Amino acid sequence: MTSKLAVVTGASSGIGEAFCCALAQRGYDLAICARRKDRLLMLAQSLHETQGIVCHPFVADLAQPAGVDTLLADVESLSRPVDLLINNAGFGSYGAFHRLPIEREVAMIDLNVRALVALTGAMLPTMLARGQGAIIQIASTTSFQPVPYMAVYAATKAFVLSFSEAIAQECRQTGVRVLTICPGHTPTEFQLVSGVNERPVRTASQTAKDVVREALTALERGRDTLVVTGLPNRITTQAPRLIPRRWMGRMIERAFRPRVRDR
Ligand SMILES: NC(=O)c1ccc[n+]([C@@H]2O[C@H](COP(=O)([O-])OP(=O)(O)OC[C@H]3O[C@@H](n4cnc5c(N)ncnc54)[C@H](OP(=O)(O)O)[C@@H]3O)[C@@H](O)[C@H]2O)c1
């Protein structure tokens, strides 16, 4: 019997890398994507040696439409159906919107939103035609309410949640699953890239491995379309349902307000 094939974006570190390790342990072959070739090559070799799986490293900048096309062509060249797509690549930024470089904010939308929709749109029809397959979309606990000082990032993740829950319902009874995962604070390179470590209030934390374990357990159970990982995160994401929106906005503004004045 041939192994299943999973495509994982943002595989060179953090949650994406943890997904690759967990899927390799389950016997999946992998097509892994990110910009850092050295990291991808090292991971592919290590998973091949330790788990005996086939792992194809594909370098692409998914914030560029051409990068998405390159990845799709690379995956197509494998001549194998994709059983699982994990749209994980993403980054954030931290600071008052008007002070952040606008080009980077727009690139964030291109990666977190555009690439995710494009890859989903390219792979979903084949999954539907086969009547099997799954897509995991990585959203965030920031998907549930506006987040001052992470305004664009939280908006991209609200998009991911809304879009993915909608298509999950469209795909009901087709044999294809769409599962949205909302992690909260997870120590990875995300904090360094986004600069969010500088915010004054810290929340409960989970490891990337824990996030992935909950995600794959939910995928295998086959029931949920949305998983907020970690009990503290499940509780805090309920707050917008109970607290008036204006109060909620002020509370989050205070919690996220940068210590450094000019941010
Ligand atoms: N960590 C958290 O607290 C947290 C919480 C909620 C949600 N999330 C979400 O979880 C996902 C994974 O983040 P993480 O925490 O694992 O962060 P991470 O360690 O920084 O990993 C991000 C991954 O995305 C890749 N990436 C970034 N820009 C890219 C681009 N233009 N094209 C292709 N790949 C790109 C990075 O690889 P290269 O740099 O090599 O390209 C890296 O592999 C993201 O969608 C993030 O928003 C994270």
The ligand as an SDF file (V2000), in Angstrom:
LIG
                    3D

 48 52  0  0  0  0  0  0  0  0999 V2000
    3.5270   30.8070   17.6020 N   0  0  0  0  0  0  0  0  0  0  0  0
    2.3680   31.2990   17.9940 C   0  0  0  0  0  0  0  0  0  0  0  0
    2.2260   31.8280   19.1270 O   0  0  0  0  0  0  0  0  0  0  0  0
    1.1800   31.1790   17.0720 C   0  0  0  0  0  0  0  0  0  0  0  0
   -0.1020   31.3670   17.6190 C   0  0  0  0  0  0  0  0  0  0  0  0
   -1.2120   31.2700   16.7970 C   0  0  0  0  0  0  0  0  0  0  0  0
   -1.0480   30.9810   15.4500 C   0  0  0  0  0  0  0  0  0  0  0  0
    0.2000   30.8170   14.9350 N   0  0  0  0  0  0  0  0  0  0  0  0
    0.3170   30.5340   13.5030 C   0  0  0  0  0  0  0  0  0  0  0  0
    1.0060   29.3180   13.3260 O   0  0  0  0  0  0  0  0  0  0  0  0
    1.6190   29.3020   12.0440 C   0  0  0  0  0  0  0  0  0  0  0  0
    3.0570   28.8350   12.2020 C   0  0  0  0  0  0  0  0  0  0  0  0
    3.7640   29.7910   12.9560 O   0  0  0  0  0  0  0  0  0  0  0  0
    4.9270   29.3980   13.9590 P   0  0  0  0  0  0  0  0  0  0  0  0
    4.5110   29.8180   15.3010 O   0  0  0  0  0  0  0  0  0  0  0  0
    5.3660   28.0150   13.7550 O   0  0  0  0  0  0  0  0  0  0  0  0
    6.0350   30.4610   13.4770 O   0  0  0  0  0  0  0  0  0  0  0  0
    7.4760   30.2610   12.8430 P   0  0  0  0  0  0  0  0  0  0  0  0
    8.3070   29.3670   13.6830 O   0  0  0  0  0  0  0  0  0  0  0  0
    7.9690   31.6390   12.5670 O   0  0  0  0  0  0  0  0  0  0  0  0
    7.1680   29.5150   11.4710 O   0  0  0  0  0  0  0  0  0  0  0  0
    6.6410   30.1820   10.3560 C   0  0  0  0  0  0  0  0  0  0  0  0
    6.8980   29.3370    9.1240 C   0  0  0  0  0  0  0  0  0  0  0  0
    6.3580   30.0330    7.9850 O   0  0  0  0  0  0  0  0  0  0  0  0
    7.3660   30.1050    6.9830 C   0  0  0  0  0  0  0  0  0  0  0  0
    7.2220   31.3090    6.1860 N   0  0  0  0  0  0  0  0  0  0  0  0
    7.2580   32.5930    6.6180 C   0  0  0  0  0  0  0  0  0  0  0  0
    7.1470   33.4340    5.5780 N   0  0  0  0  0  0  0  0  0  0  0  0
    7.0430   32.6540    4.4610 C   0  0  0  0  0  0  0  0  0  0  0  0
    6.9300   32.9260    3.0810 C   0  0  0  0  0  0  0  0  0  0  0  0
    6.8890   34.1870    2.6220 N   0  0  0  0  0  0  0  0  0  0  0  0
    6.8360   31.8950    2.2110 N   0  0  0  0  0  0  0  0  0  0  0  0
    6.8920   30.6140    2.6690 C   0  0  0  0  0  0  0  0  0  0  0  0
    7.0040   30.2880    3.9630 N   0  0  0  0  0  0  0  0  0  0  0  0
    7.0890   31.3020    4.8440 C   0  0  0  0  0  0  0  0  0  0  0  0
    8.6890   30.1210    7.7630 C   0  0  0  0  0  0  0  0  0  0  0  0
    9.7630   29.6380    6.9680 O   0  0  0  0  0  0  0  0  0  0  0  0
   10.8450   30.5220    6.1950 P   0  0  0  0  0  0  0  0  0  0  0  0
   11.1820   31.6890    7.0660 O   0  0  0  0  0  0  0  0  0  0  0  0
   11.9810   29.5620    6.0070 O   0  0  0  0  0  0  0  0  0  0  0  0
   10.2010   30.9010    4.9050 O   0  0  0  0  0  0  0  0  0  0  0  0
    8.3770   29.1360    8.8660 C   0  0  0  0  0  0  0  0  0  0  0  0
    8.6120   27.8280    8.4060 O   0  0  0  0  0  0  0  0  0  0  0  0
    1.4700   30.7150   11.4850 C   0  0  0  0  0  0  0  0  0  0  0  0
    0.4160   30.7520   10.5670 O   0  0  0  0  0  0  0  0  0  0  0  0
    1.1380   31.5490   12.7100 C   0  0  0  0  0  0  0  0  0  0  0  0
    0.3870   32.6840   12.3890 O   0  0  0  0  0  0  0  0  0  0  0  0
    1.3180   30.9090   15.7170 C   0  0  0  0  0  0  0  0  0  0  0  0
  1  2  1  0
  2  3  2  0
  2  4  1  0
  4  5  1  0
  4 48  2  0
  5  6  2  0
  6  7  1  0
  7  8  2  0
  8  9  1  0
  8 48  1  0
  9 10  1  0
  9 46  1  0
 10 11  1  0
 11 12  1  0
 11 44  1  0
 12 13  1  0
 13 14  1  0
 14 15  2  0
 14 16  1  0
 14 17  1  0
 17 18  1  0
 18 19  2  0
 18 20  1  0
 18 21  1  0
 21 22  1  0
 22 23  1  0
 23 24  1  0
 23 42  1  0
 24 25  1  0
 25 26  1  0
 25 36  1  0
 26 27  1  0
 26 35  1  0
 27 28  2  0
 28 29  1  0
 29 30  1  0
 29 35  2  0
 30 31  1  0
 30 32  2  0
 32 33  1  0
 33 34  2  0
 34 35  1  0
 36 37  1  0
 36 42  1  0
 37 38  1  0
 38 39  2  0
 38 40  1  0
 38 41  1  0
 42 43  1  0
 44 45  1  0
 44 46  1  0
 46 47  1  0
M  CHG  2   8   1  16  -1
M  END
$$$$
